[in-house]
Amino acid sequence: MKGLVFNYNLHRLAIGRIAGLFCLKGYLTKLAYLQLKNLPYPQLKGKDWAVIKTKYCGICGSDHKQVFLDGNRDNPMTAVISWPQVLGHEAVGIIDKVGHNFDLKEGERVVLNPWISCIPRAVEPICKACNEGKNTLCRNFKKGILTPGIHTGNSSDATGGFAEYFPAHMSMAIPIPDDLSWEQAILSDPFSVAFHSVLKVYPLPGSICAVYGCGNLGLLTILILKRIFKDITIVAIARFSHQAEMARQFGADLVIKSYPAYKIIEKVADYLNYDLYYLKKKKPWLIEGVDYLFDTVASPETLETGLRIVKAGIKPQLYSQNSSGSIIVTGVSSPARFEWTPWYFKEIRIIGSNAFAIEAYEGRKEHAYFHYFRFINEGRINPASMITHKFSLSEYKKAFIAAHVQNRFNSIKVAFKFEDDGKVYDS
């Protein structure tokens, strides 16, 4: 089978880094770390494993950041992953081969639940986090029958959807409802990431929410706040005009350009009729402000701006999940200094939000994917219009550049499309 292999080799990393100084395609030269190779068909890791034939696989922001070396080598996550990697965790496909104890059949459509925590690793007893349905916080990402890795695509054993086939444990293969299109199924993972972040604070009717960044996670956050929750005012902060247009389509009440940063603060104050405070002309801040800010970028600039526009924390009781004055972080960017005085002065909570798991909402406690399927079935959402580009695996250079340079291609969600299985599922 064909697959894209990322190999952590200092010599190849150096070639990619140097060549990338001249153009983006330089990162993707055949002499660098990412190569399209012929790979062996995946082995079943156990009787409760299957091999999935890939139909589509979305390119996550973390994927193209890794491909273009946009990160720090001392990132602590590298302590729980292994190489070589076949990336791709937003995968959907058709079961091609099953182990004796696998409870689905060959030919069924499934979406990947990518977390390789205690159960896929055959670790017993499972850790407390996994027992509580919080497998993203598993304590055993380096143990069991698999090489280190937190999810499909960053373990050398659990290869991902940037290949024609990938392995999956029974707990990782979730059947796709018959009335769901492939395009809708591709977005199960990023929708669930956004849904998990909103449930961190559970905004009440009448809340004012800002969403910083209108890529995949930002747009899905807007959609959730507007279509799943009730009576939420949304201020969207978008970098590009095509993102701003989709933010409006998804329900944003006000869309602001992401630069210059001081203009964001001024426009929020003007829209909400709140007082501005200035140290100097381009460094304003608010004490009153938005109730919640969902930061899907999490750069030093976005965090500093967020601290300036979020209102001072108000807790109506000793502890309340929906206390205002909170920043919920779903993005990851390289660290740097920023002015964080408003953090302590306004008693703002900064909350990390990691992926998704079992989620409780509207009286149901189930995996986030099943909430997503229900919302689509009930006609409350349909985010499929976010998928703007599809490429074959052989076009991987074009695909990664389109995902990375969104303003040039007007791209939002970019995906790999694999060989047609002859069946028509798309709506």
C-alpha positions as CSV (number, residue, x, y, z in Angstrom):
1,M,0.0,0.0,0.0
2,K,1.0,3.7,-0.4
3,G,1.6,5.8,2.7
4,L,3.2,9.1,3.7
5,V,6.0,8.4,6.2
6,F,7.4,11.1,8.6
7,N,10.8,10.0,9.8
8,Y,12.5,11.9,12.7
9,N,16.0,11.9,11.2
10,L,18.2,14.9,12.1
11,H,19.9,14.8,8.7
12,R,16.6,14.8,6.8
13,L,15.1,17.4,9.2
14,A,18.1,19.7,8.4
15,I,17.6,19.3,4.7
16,G,13.9,20.1,5.0
17,R,14.5,23.1,7.2
18,I,17.2,24.6,4.9
19,A,15.2,24.0,1.7
20,G,12.1,25.4,3.3
21,L,13.8,28.7,3.7
22,F,13.5,29.2,0.0
23,C,9.9,28.0,-0.6
24,L,7.2,25.8,1.1
25,K,7.8,23.0,-1.3
26,G,11.4,22.8,0.0
27,Y,10.0,21.2,3.2
28,L,8.6,18.5,1.0
29,T,11.6,17.6,-1.0
30,K,12.2,13.8,-1.4
31,L,15.5,14.2,0.5
32,A,13.7,15.5,3.6
33,Y,11.7,13.8,6.3
34,L,8.3,13.2,4.6
35,Q,8.2,10.6,1.9
36,L,5.5,8.7,-0.1
37,K,6.5,5.1,0.2
38,N,5.3,1.5,-0.5
39,L,4.4,0.1,2.9
40,P,3.3,-3.4,4.1
41,Y,-0.4,-4.0,4.7
42,P,-1.1,-3.3,8.4
43,Q,-1.0,-6.3,10.8
44,L,-3.8,-7.0,13.2
45,K,-2.5,-6.1,16.6
46,G,-4.9,-8.6,18.3
47,K,-8.1,-10.4,18.0
48,D,-10.1,-7.3,18.8
49,W,-8.4,-5.2,16.0
50,A,-9.3,-4.5,12.4
51,V,-7.7,-3.0,9.3
52,I,-9.6,-0.1,7.7
53,K,-9.4,0.8,4.0
54,T,-9.2,4.6,4.0
55,K,-11.8,6.6,2.2
56,Y,-11.0,10.1,3.3
57,C,-8.6,11.6,5.9
58,G,-8.7,15.2,6.9
59,I,-5.5,17.2,7.4
60,C,-5.5,18.6,11.0
61,G,-3.7,21.8,11.9
62,S,-1.3,19.7,14.0
63,D,-0.5,17.7,10.9
64,H,0.5,20.5,8.6
65,K,2.3,22.3,11.5
66,Q,4.4,19.2,12.0
67,V,5.0,18.9,8.2
68,F,6.2,22.5,8.0
69,L,8.3,22.2,11.3
70,D,6.2,24.8,13.0
71,G,7.0,24.0,16.6
72,N,9.7,23.6,19.2
73,R,11.9,20.6,19.5
74,D,11.6,20.7,23.3
75,N,7.8,20.2,23.1
76,P,7.1,17.8,26.0
77,M,4.6,15.8,23.8
78,T,7.6,14.3,22.0
79,A,8.2,12.2,25.2
80,V,5.1,10.1,24.5
81,I,5.3,9.6,20.7
82,S,7.4,7.4,18.4
83,W,8.8,7.4,14.9
84,P,8.6,6.7,12.0
85,Q,5.0,7.9,11.7
86,V,2.2,7.7,9.2
87,L,0.2,10.8,10.2
88,G,-3.6,11.2,9.8
89,H,-6.1,10.9,12.7
90,E,-9.2,12.4,11.0
91,A,-9.9,9.2,9.1
92,V,-13.0,7.5,7.8
93,G,-13.1,4.3,5.8
94,I,-14.4,0.8,5.2
95,I,-13.5,-2.3,7.3
96,D,-11.3,-4.5,5.2
97,K,-10.2,-7.2,7.7
98,V,-11.2,-8.1,11.2
99,G,-9.9,-10.1,14.1
100,H,-11.9,-13.0,15.6
101,N,-13.3,-10.8,18.5
102,F,-14.0,-7.7,16.5
103,D,-17.8,-6.9,16.7
104,L,-18.2,-5.2,13.3
105,K,-18.2,-6.8,9.9
106,E,-16.0,-6.3,6.8
107,G,-17.6,-3.7,4.5
108,E,-19.0,-1.5,7.3
109,R,-18.3,2.2,7.2
110,V,-16.5,3.6,10.3
111,V,-14.9,6.8,11.6
112,L,-11.7,6.6,13.6
113,N,-11.7,7.4,17.3
114,P,-7.9,7.9,17.3
115,W,-7.0,7.7,21.0
116,I,-4.6,4.8,21.8
117,S,-5.1,4.7,25.5
118,C,-5.3,1.8,28.0
119,I,-7.9,-0.4,26.2
120,P,-6.2,-0.5,22.7
121,R,-2.9,-1.0,24.4
122,A,-4.3,-4.0,26.3
123,V,-3.2,-2.5,29.7
124,E,-4.9,-4.0,32.7
125,P,-6.2,-2.6,34.9
126,I,-7.0,0.5,33.0
127,C,-6.0,3.8,34.6
128,K,-8.4,6.1,36.4
129,A,-8.7,8.6,33.6
130,C,-9.7,5.9,31.1
131,N,-12.1,4.3,33.6
132,E,-13.9,7.7,33.8
133,G,-14.1,8.0,30.0
134,K,-11.3,10.6,29.8
135,N,-9.0,8.6,27.6
136,T,-7.2,11.7,26.3
137,L,-5.6,11.9,29.8
138,C,-4.5,8.3,29.9
139,R,-1.5,7.5,32.1
140,N,-0.3,4.7,29.9
141,F,0.6,6.2,26.5
142,K,4.0,4.5,26.6
143,K,2.9,1.1,27.8
144,G,1.2,-2.1,26.6
145,I,1.3,-3.7,23.1
146,L,1.9,-0.5,21.2
147,T,4.9,1.9,20.8
148,P,4.6,5.3,22.5
149,G,1.9,7.6,21.1
150,I,-1.2,9.4,22.2
151,H,-3.3,8.8,19.2
152,T,-3.3,7.2,15.7
153,G,-0.6,8.8,13.6
154,N,2.0,9.5,16.3
155,S,2.8,6.0,17.2
156,S,5.0,3.9,14.9
157,D,2.6,1.0,15.5
158,A,-0.8,2.8,15.1
159,T,-0.3,4.2,11.6
160,G,-2.7,6.8,10.4
161,G,-5.0,7.8,7.6
162,F,-2.3,9.2,5.3
163,A,-2.1,5.7,3.9
164,E,-4.4,3.4,2.0
165,Y,-5.1,1.3,5.1
166,F,-4.7,1.8,8.8
167,P,-5.2,-0.4,11.9
168,A,-7.9,0.2,14.6
169,H,-8.9,-1.4,17.8
170,M,-12.6,-2.3,18.3
171,S,-13.0,0.8,20.6
172,M,-11.5,3.0,17.9
173,A,-13.8,2.1,15.0
174,I,-17.2,3.8,15.3
175,P,-19.9,2.9,12.8
176,I,-21.1,5.8,10.6
177,P,-24.9,6.1,10.5
178,D,-26.4,5.3,7.1
179,D,-27.8,8.8,6.7
180,L,-24.4,10.5,7.3
181,S,-22.3,11.4,4.2
182,W,-18.6,10.8,4.1
183,E,-18.0,14.6,4.2
184,Q,-20.0,14.9,7.4
185,A,-18.2,11.9,8.9
186,I,-14.8,13.4,8.2
187,L,-15.6,16.3,10.6
188,S,-16.5,14.0,13.6
189,D,-13.0,14.5,15.2
190,P,-12.7,18.3,14.8
191,F,-16.3,18.9,15.8
192,S,-15.8,16.8,18.9
193,V,-12.7,18.9,19.8
194,A,-14.7,22.1,19.6
195,F,-17.7,20.6,21.5
196,H,-15.4,19.4,24.3
197,S,-14.0,23.0,24.6
198,V,-17.5,24.6,24.8
199,L,-18.5,22.1,27.5
200,K,-15.6,23.3,29.6
201,V,-17.7,26.3,30.5
202,Y,-21.2,25.5,29.3
203,P,-22.2,29.1,28.5
204,L,-25.6,30.1,29.7
205,P,-28.2,31.9,27.5
206,G,-27.3,35.6,27.2
207,S,-23.6,34.9,27.3
208,I,-21.2,36.9,25.0
209,C,-18.5,34.6,23.5
210,A,-15.5,35.6,21.4
211,V,-13.9,33.0,19.1
212,Y,-10.3,33.8,18.2
213,G,-9.3,32.1,14.9
214,C,-11.8,31.0,12.2
215,G,-10.1,27.9,10.9
216,N,-11.6,24.5,11.5
217,L,-11.9,24.6,15.2
218,G,-13.0,28.2,15.3
219,L,-15.8,27.8,12.8
220,L,-17.1,24.6,14.5
221,T,-17.0,26.4,17.8
222,I,-19.2,29.2,16.3
223,L,-21.6,26.6,14.9
224,I,-21.9,24.8,18.2
225,L,-22.4,28.1,20.2
226,K,-25.0,29.3,17.8
227,R,-26.9,26.1,16.8
228,I,-26.5,23.8,19.8
229,F,-26.6,26.3,22.6
230,K,-29.2,29.1,23.0
231,D,-29.1,32.9,22.9
232,I,-25.3,33.3,22.6
233,T,-23.8,36.5,21.1
234,I,-20.7,35.6,19.1
235,V,-17.7,37.9,18.2
236,A,-15.5,36.1,15.7
237,I,-11.9,37.1,15.1
238,A,-10.8,36.0,11.6
239,R,-7.6,36.3,9.7
240,F,-8.8,35.9,6.2
241,S,-11.9,37.1,4.3
242,H,-13.1,33.7,3.3
243,Q,-13.0,32.6,6.9
244,A,-14.9,35.7,7.9
245,E,-17.6,34.9,5.3
246,M,-18.1,31.4,6.6
247,A,-18.1,32.7,10.2
248,R,-21.0,34.8,9.3
249,Q,-22.7,31.9,7.6
250,F,-22.3,29.8,10.8
251,G,-23.9,32.6,12.8
252,A,-21.3,35.0,14.1
253,D,-22.9,38.3,15.2
254,L,-19.8,40.4,14.7
255,V,-16.7,39.5,12.7
256,I,-13.4,41.4,13.3
257,K,-10.1,41.2,11.4
258,S,-7.4,39.6,13.5
259,Y,-4.9,42.5,12.9
260,P,-3.9,44.9,14.2
261,A,-4.6,43.5,17.6
262,Y,-5.5,46.8,19.3
263,K,-8.3,47.3,16.7
264,I,-9.9,44.1,18.0
265,I,-10.0,45.5,21.5
266,E,-11.5,48.8,20.3
267,K,-14.1,47.1,18.2
268,V,-15.2,44.8,21.0
269,A,-15.5,47.8,23.3
270,D,-17.5,49.7,20.7
271,Y,-19.8,46.8,19.9
272,L,-20.6,46.1,23.5
273,N,-20.5,49.7,24.6
274,Y,-17.8,49.1,27.3
275,D,-15.2,51.5,28.6
276,L,-11.7,51.3,27.2
277,Y,-8.5,51.9,29.3
278,Y,-5.3,53.1,27.6
279,L,-1.7,53.0,28.7
280,K,-0.7,54.2,25.3
281,K,-2.5,54.4,22.0
282,K,-2.1,50.8,20.8
283,K,-2.4,49.0,24.1
284,P,-6.0,49.4,25.3
285,W,-7.8,46.9,27.5
286,L,-11.2,46.3,29.1
287,I,-12.3,45.5,32.6
288,E,-15.9,44.7,31.4
289,G,-15.8,42.5,28.3
290,V,-16.8,39.2,26.7
291,D,-17.8,36.4,29.1
292,Y,-15.7,33.7,27.3
293,L,-13.0,33.6,24.7
294,F,-12.3,30.4,22.8
295,D,-8.7,30.7,21.6
296,T,-8.1,28.2,18.7
297,V,-4.7,29.8,17.9
298,A,-3.1,30.2,21.3
299,S,-0.2,32.3,20.2
300,P,1.3,34.9,22.5
301,E,-0.5,37.7,20.6
302,T,-3.9,36.0,20.8
303,L,-3.5,35.2,24.5
304,E,-2.5,38.8,25.3
305,T,-5.4,40.2,23.3
306,G,-7.8,37.7,24.9
307,L,-6.7,38.8,28.4
308,R,-7.5,42.3,27.4
309,I,-11.0,41.7,26.1
310,V,-12.3,39.1,28.5
311,K,-14.3,40.5,31.5
312,A,-13.1,40.4,35.0
313,G,-14.0,37.0,36.5
314,I,-17.3,36.9,38.5
315,K,-18.1,33.7,40.4
316,P,-21.7,33.6,41.6
317,Q,-20.8,30.8,44.0
318,L,-17.8,29.0,45.4
319,Y,-17.4,27.2,42.1
320,S,-19.4,27.3,38.9
321,Q,-18.6,25.7,35.7
322,N,-20.2,28.5,33.8
323,S,-18.4,31.3,35.6
324,S,-17.6,34.2,33.2
325,G,-14.2,35.6,32.8
326,S,-12.6,32.5,31.1
327,I,-10.3,31.8,28.2
328,I,-10.6,28.3,26.8
329,V,-7.5,27.2,24.8
330,T,-7.7,24.6,22.0
331,G,-4.8,25.8,19.9
332,V,-1.1,25.3,20.3
333,S,1.6,27.7,19.2
334,S,5.2,28.4,20.0
335,P,5.7,30.2,23.3
336,A,7.0,33.8,23.7
337,R,6.7,36.6,26.1
338,F,3.4,38.6,26.4
339,E,1.9,41.1,28.8
340,W,-0.2,39.1,31.2
341,T,-1.0,41.5,34.0
342,P,-4.8,41.4,33.2
343,W,-4.7,37.7,33.9
344,Y,-4.2,38.2,37.6
345,F,-5.8,41.6,37.9
346,K,-9.1,40.4,36.4
347,E,-8.9,36.9,37.9
348,I,-9.4,35.3,34.5
349,R,-9.3,31.5,34.2
350,I,-7.3,30.1,31.4
351,I,-8.5,26.6,30.7
352,G,-6.8,24.0,28.5
353,S,-9.1,21.9,26.4
354,N,-7.5,18.6,25.1
355,A,-9.4,16.8,22.3
356,F,-12.6,15.0,23.3
357,A,-13.9,12.0,25.2
358,I,-17.2,10.9,26.8
359,E,-19.3,14.0,27.1
360,A,-22.4,14.7,29.1
361,Y,-25.0,16.9,27.4
362,E,-28.8,17.2,27.2
363,G,-29.2,14.2,29.6
364,R,-26.9,11.9,27.6
365,K,-23.5,10.7,28.6
366,E,-21.8,9.3,25.5
367,H,-18.8,9.6,23.2
368,A,-18.7,13.0,21.5
369,Y,-19.1,11.4,18.1
370,F,-22.6,10.2,19.0
371,H,-23.6,13.7,20.1
372,Y,-22.4,14.9,16.7
373,F,-24.3,12.2,14.8
374,R,-27.5,13.1,16.7
375,F,-27.1,16.9,16.1
376,I,-26.9,16.2,12.3
377,N,-29.8,13.7,12.4
378,E,-31.9,16.3,14.2
379,G,-31.1,18.9,11.5
380,R,-29.4,21.2,14.0
381,I,-26.0,21.4,12.2
382,N,-24.4,20.5,8.9
383,P,-20.8,21.6,8.8
384,A,-19.8,19.8,5.6
385,S,-19.5,23.0,3.6
386,M,-16.2,23.5,5.5
387,I,-14.5,20.9,3.3
388,T,-13.1,23.0,0.5
389,H,-10.4,20.9,-1.0
390,K,-9.8,17.2,-1.7
391,F,-6.6,15.7,-3.0
392,S,-5.3,12.2,-3.9
393,L,-2.4,11.0,-1.7
394,S,0.0,11.4,-4.6
395,E,-0.9,15.1,-4.6
396,Y,0.3,15.4,-1.0
397,K,2.5,18.4,-1.6
398,K,-0.4,20.4,-3.0
399,A,-2.6,19.3,-0.2
400,F,-0.3,20.4,2.6
401,I,0.4,23.7,1.0
402,A,-3.3,24.3,0.5
403,A,-4.0,23.5,4.2
404,H,-1.1,25.7,5.3
405,V,-1.5,28.8,3.1
406,Q,-5.3,29.3,3.5
407,N,-5.4,32.8,2.2
408,R,-3.9,31.8,-1.2
409,F,-6.3,28.9,-1.7
410,N,-9.4,30.0,0.2
411,S,-9.1,26.7,2.1
412,I,-10.6,25.6,5.3
413,K,-10.7,21.9,5.7
414,V,-8.4,20.0,3.3
415,A,-8.7,16.2,3.0
416,F,-7.1,13.3,1.2
417,K,-9.6,11.3,-0.9
418,F,-8.8,7.6,-1.7
419,E,-9.9,5.2,-4.3
420,D,-13.7,5.1,-4.8
421,D,-15.4,1.9,-3.4
422,G,-18.1,2.1,-6.0
423,K,-20.9,3.0,-3.5
424,V,-22.5,6.4,-3.2
425,Y,-22.8,7.8,0.3
426,D,-22.3,11.5,-0.3
427,S,-25.3,13.7,0.1
